[in-house]
Amino acid sequence: MKVSIVVPVVNEADAIQPALSRLCRDFPDCELVVVDGGSTDGTVELAAPRATVVRSERGRARQMNEGARRCTGDVLWFIHADTRIAPAALAQIRTALADPEVVGGGLTLRFDLRSPALDYLAYASNARARRLHHIFGDQAMFIRRTVFDELGGFPDLAIMEDLEMSRRLHRRGLLAVLPATSTASARRLVRHGTWRMIVFMQYLKLLYFAGVDPEVIRARYATGPRLVRPGPRLVRRGKHGQVSGDAGFPAHD
């Protein structure tokens, strides 16, 4: 069972060399394809000695679909450049897909930093994947090639393409959440505040399930979980016209 690894990137010069070195070392029999969405920091030149590099329109779904078109494997394995994959994962993927009812799945998520909030997020994400079958990109999603092609690849969405793909896969067969770990970077979570990001991401998912345009959600995601801004100063006028008091009604995003 040949496995092809697809790594979508945009401006990952700091991460791409160590990431590809680990993948080449731990999974030497896998095909390795890097899909660049328009990097300007030398990512392509750094990746070229270690992987087949293809160019694509920017957008994770489009990049992953373009990478899949260039792959020859029976299994497509989508890995982020800032994610560390346990070496045991490949054997577990092959074992899981030996069952013809399994159409794909993901790994057990953890983060490269520890805190109560990050530990909670990892636990909740893994529970969600096992119970609701929602697998996200930081769990290193893998998909049986025949099923991927039948579904037409990832939906062309600006965001939530991994969530929507996992929902479609679940309607086609079983999804396996493997014990091997995918260690994701916590950099964005920590930068914005982990608890705030947890709430923010749930809010974005609610927008998606409510039918909001994914491009609108992507733009909102790009701004991050902004602090509530103070509202305008409100005043009350007494019976003689004097000004008294103020109000603290927040202006909500």
SULVENDA-V32493 format. One record per backbone hydrogen bond with DSSP energy under -1.0 kcal/mol. NH is the residue of the N-H (numbers start at 1). CO is the residue of the C=O. If there is no record, write none. Layout:
# SULVENDA-V32493
<<NH | CO> <NH | CO>>
This chain:
# SULVENDA-V32493
<<4 | 75> <5 | 31> <6 | 77> <7 | 33> <9 | 35> <16 | 12> <19 | 15> <20 | 16> <21 | 17> <22 | 18> <23 | 19> <24 | 20> <25 | 21> <26 | 22> <27 | 23> <30 | 27> <31 | 3> <33 | 5> <34 | 52> <35 | 7> <36 | 54> <37 | 9> <46 | 42> <47 | 43> <48 | 44> <50 | 47> <51 | 47> <52 | 32> <54 | 34> <56 | 36> <63 | 59> <64 | 60> <65 | 61> <66 | 62> <67 | 63> <68 | 64> <69 | 65> <70 | 66> <71 | 68> <74 | 2> <75 | 2> <76 | 143> <77 | 4> <78 | 141> <79 | 6> <83 | 80> <84 | 183> <86 | 181> <89 | 86> <92 | 88> <93 | 89> <94 | 90> <95 | 91> <96 | 92> <97 | 93> <99 | 96> <102 | 99> <103 | 174> <104 | 174> <105 | 142> <106 | 176> <107 | 139> <108 | 180> <110 | 182> <112 | 184> <119 | 115> <120 | 116> <121 | 117> <122 | 118> <123 | 119> <124 | 120> <125 | 121> <126 | 122> <127 | 123> <128 | 124> <129 | 125> <130 | 126> <131 | 127> <132 | 128> <139 | 136> <140 | 137> <142 | 105> <143 | 76> <144 | 103> <145 | 74> <148 | 144> <149 | 145> <150 | 146> <151 | 147> <153 | 148> <157 | 155> <164 | 160> <165 | 161> <166 | 162> <167 | 163> <168 | 164> <169 | 165> <170 | 166> <171 | 167> <172 | 169> <173 | 169> <174 | 101> <176 | 104> <178 | 106> <182 | 108> <183 | 84> <184 | 110> <190 | 186> <191 | 187> <192 | 188> <193 | 189> <197 | 193> <198 | 194> <199 | 195> <200 | 196> <201 | 197> <202 | 198> <203 | 199> <204 | 200> <205 | 201> <206 | 202> <207 | 203> <208 | 204> <209 | 205> <210 | 206> <211 | 208> <212 | 207> <217 | 213> <218 | 214> <219 | 215> <220 | 216> <221 | 217> <222 | 218> <223 | 219> <226 | 224> <236 | 244> <238 | 242> <241 | 238> <244 | 236> <251 | 229>>
